Amino acid sequence: DLAATGARCLPLIERLLAGLPLAKAWHRLDFLIPLPWQCSTIEPGRGLYAMLDEIERGDGLSASICMGFPAADTPICGPSVLAYAADATAAEAAAATLAQAFAAAEPRFAGRLWRAAEAIEHAAHVASDRPVILADTQDNPGGGGSSDTTGLLAALMDARVDGALLALLCDPGVAAAAHQAGEGAVLRGLAVGGRHGPEGVRPIHGDFEVLRLGSGRFTATGPMYGGNRMDLGPMALLRPCAAPGVEVAVASRRLQAADRAILQHLGVDPAQKRILALKSSVHFRADFEALASEVLVVAEPGANVANPGLLPFRHLPSGLRREPRSS
């Protein structure tokens, strides 16, 4: 929503340029919010962001929600709300209203993190012609993940599910091998992913069929990346011979799986899949959520730890809790 946010800013800038005053009020919340639940399209974030339109009807009023990046081990880490108004009383009233609603929503930020096996089992029994999305949140490259962990892919292969696709796994060596072999070839004894940890994460060894190849150059079409000319390097769509119902989209550069064009570039219609396993925490929702019958957030080993309570913080401000209370 970059353009929309810019449009909201412009009247404030014009007001400042005209020499009119703007008072500020700021409130900090006392708990960290895991990344998967910071989204503005799901509750409770959706309801909180909807409050901004009502608050901003006052003269010169502008209000913002700052969810905070929970992996930032700094004294200023954590969520907060901010309000500007023509006078300090109005600004404080707006910020206090928003902060109270934010605090009341705390239990709803404590979402469920699924293990891969249970999420796949659940997805396999969903009676719908729309895919179930499994968000591989702890390998989200947008939050520092390597985009090559193999926990969720291994679980899909072990379950031998049909109609499953994992994207994007970053492995330039595998992509290069696929391009050298060509479409239709079978790469024997291939080691896929798992090259950067964390501890316990290993490559998947096996035979993989090369279904489709792509240059990695395409134009994104979704809300997050729309209009951007992508260059992910050589790409390949592979199928493990040991689990022929599973496919994996491989790229040579890391990118969150947040745009359908990534898959369409490899000839895949994501709407036709039964399970979409996407390496992303939130951004995937912009272009994929409308396709899904359900979204399950999966916590397999990865660098982008989903539960802030498990991180070894040293510099958090006093009184800031590492995770929201569930009740």
N, C-alpha and C positions, 0 to 999 in steps of 0.2 A: 504493500500500500504506500509506496514511496511518493507517488504523485499526489495521492489524497492527503498524506501527511504534510507535504509541502504546501498544499492549498490551505490547510488549517493554520500553518505558520504565517502565511503572508499577511493577514490582517493584523497580527501582533507586531510584525516588523514595521508595517505602515504606521501603526499606532506609536511605536517608539520613535520612528523618524519624524513624526509630527510633534514630538515633545510631550505626549500625553503619558501620565504615570502608569506603571504596572507594579502592583505589589505581588510578592511571592509567598507561598506557604508550602511547606514540605513536611511529610510524615513518613517515618520509616516503620516497616513491619518487622516483627521479631522472629520470623521463621524463613528458612530458605525454601524455595519451590523447585522441585526436580524439573529438569528441562521438558520431559514429555508432557507435563501438565501446564505449561506456560502458554499454551496455544489460545488464540483469540477466537477460534471457531468451535471450541468445545467448552462445556461448563467446568469450572465456574468462571473462567476467563471471559467467555462470551457475554455473560450477564454483566460483569464488571465493566467491560469495554462499552457495552450498550449504555451504561450510566453516563458516559462522557457527553453524549449528545444532549441529555437533559441538563446536565450541569452547565454546559457551555452556552445556554440560552441567555445567560446574564450579560450585562454590559462588560465587554472586554474580558470575559471569562475564558480561560483555557485550562483544561485539566489533562493530566497524563498519568498513565500507569507504567511503572518501570519494574518489570518482573525480576530483574537482576540475573546475573550469570552465576549459578551456584558453584561453579568450579573455580571461581576467582578467589584465591586465598588472600584477601586484602582487608584492611580495616573498613573499607566502604562497600564491602560485599553485602548483598541482600536486596529485597524488594522495597519499593517506596512509591509514594504518590506525590504528585506535584500539581499546584494550581497557581494560576496568575489571574489577577482581577484588577479593576480600577482602584480598589482600596483594600487595605489589609484585612478588614473584617470579612469582606466577601471572599477573599482568597482563602482565609483560614476556614471559613464555613464549608467551602467546596472541598478542600483537602480533607477536613475532618469527616465529612459525609462519605467520601470515597474510602478513606482509611477504615472507617467502621464497617463498611460493607465488605472490604477486603478481609478484615480480621474475622468476620462472621463466616466467610467462605472457606476458612482454613481447612476444615476436615475434607472438603471436596477436592483439595489439591493433593491429597494422599491417594493417588491412583494405584491400581494393581499392576505389578510387574510380573509377567508370566515367565516360566521356564519354557524352553523351546519345545520339549516333548509334550507338555500339557497343552500348550497353545496349538500345536499341530493336531493333537488328538481332538481338541475342541473344534478346530476349523474343519476337520474331516467330517464332522457330523452336522455342520451347518447346512440346513436345507434352503439353499438360495442359488439363483443363477448369477449372483454377483460375487466377486472374489472377497475372501477374507484377507485383510492386510496384517502382516506381522511386521511390526516396526523393530528392526534390529538396532535398538537405540544406543547400545554401548559401543557399537562400531560406527557411529555417526561421524563421518569425516568433518562435518561442520563444527563438531565439538572437540576435535582432536583425535578421533579414531583413525586407525590405519586404513580402514575400508577393505581389509583383507582377512579378517578373522573368519573362522570356519565353523564355529559352533552351531549356528542355525542351519547352514548348508548341510553339515553332517547329520543333523537331526532330521532334516527333510529326506535325505538319502536313506537313513536308517528306517524311517517310517514307510518308505517306498510309496509316497503319495503320488497321485496323478494330477497333472495340471498345475504344478507348482513352479514358480520362477523366483530366483534370488537376484537382486541387483542393488548396487553395482559392486562387484568385487574387483578391486584394483590389483592387477598382476600383469605388468608389462611383458614379462617373460613368457607367460602363458599366451597372451594375446599375440606376441610375435610368432610363437610356435604354431598357433592356429593359422595365421596368415601364410606361413611358410608351407604348411601341409595342404591348405585349401579346403573349401566347403565339401562336406561329405567324407572327409578323412577321419580316421580314428587315431587319436594320440595315445599311444600305449605307455602305461606307467608314468603318467603325467603327475606332477606335484602341483596342486592348485592352492593358492592362498597360504595363509598362516605363516608368513615369513617375518612378521614384526611383533609377535607376541600378542597379548601379555603371556605370562608364564602359563604353560599348559596348552596354549593354542599351537597347533601344528598343521602343516599342509595336509590336504587330502590327496592320497595317492590312489591312482586308478586309471582306467581307460575312459577317455572322453571323446565323444563324436562332435565334430565341428558342424553345427547346423547353419549358421550364417556368419558372415564377416561384414565389418563396417569400417569406414575410415575414421570414425569418431568425429567427423565434421558435419554439423547440422545446426539448424536454427531452432532454438527452444520455443515452445508455444504456450506453456502454462503460466499461471499468475506470478510465480516466483522469478523465473528466468526468461519469461517471454520476450522474444526479439533478440536475445543474446545469441551470438554466433559461437557455438561450442566447438572446442577442439580437445577431445579426450584421448587423442592418439588412437592407434589401431584398437579395434574392438572385436569381440567375438561372442557368439551365442553358442554355449556348449551344453551337451547332454551327457551325464555320467552313464556309462553302459550298465553299471550295477543298479541304477535307479532311473530307468528310462522315462518315468513320469515327471522328472525334475529337470529344470533348465537353470543355467546360471549365465548372467550377462557379465562379461569381463571387459574392463577398460584398462587403458594404460596410464590414465591420470585419475586422481581422486575427485569425486563429486557426489554430493548427496543425490539419492534417487528421488528427485523432487519434480520431475517433468516427464510427461508421457512420451515426449519426443525422443528421449533417451532409448526407450524400448522400441518405439516405432522405427527408429533408425536401423534396428536389427530385425525388422519385419515382424515384431511382436505386437499384438493387440492386447494390452493389459486387461481390458474388460472381459476377455475370453478366458482368463486364467481362473483357477479355483482358489489358489493361494498366491499372494504377492508378498514376498519377503523383501523389504526395502530397508537399506542402510541409511536411516535418517531418524531424527527424534520428533520433529515437528513440521519442517518445511514440506515434507511429502504430502501433507494434508491438503495443501492449496490446490494441487492438480489431481490427486488420487482419491481423496476422501469421498468424493461424490460417486466414485465407482463401487465403493466397498459396502458389503453387507455388515461388516464389523471391522473394528481396528483393535488389535491386541498388541500391547507394548511388551516386547520380549527382552529379557535381560540375560543374554549369553556373555561370556567373558569378552571384555574389550576395554580400551583405554578411557572411553567416555563414560565414566561410572554414573549410573542413573540415580542412585540413592546418595544424596550428599552426606547422609549420616555415616557412610562408609569411608569418606575421604579424610585424610590426615591433616586437617586444618591446623594452622598455627597462628594466624593473624586475624581471625574473625573478630568483629566488635563484640564487646561484652554483652551478654544477654540474647544474642542471636542464636536461635535454635537451628540445628542442622537439617531438620526435616519437619514438615507440617504434622501437627497432631491429627490423628484420624478421627478423634471424637472429643 
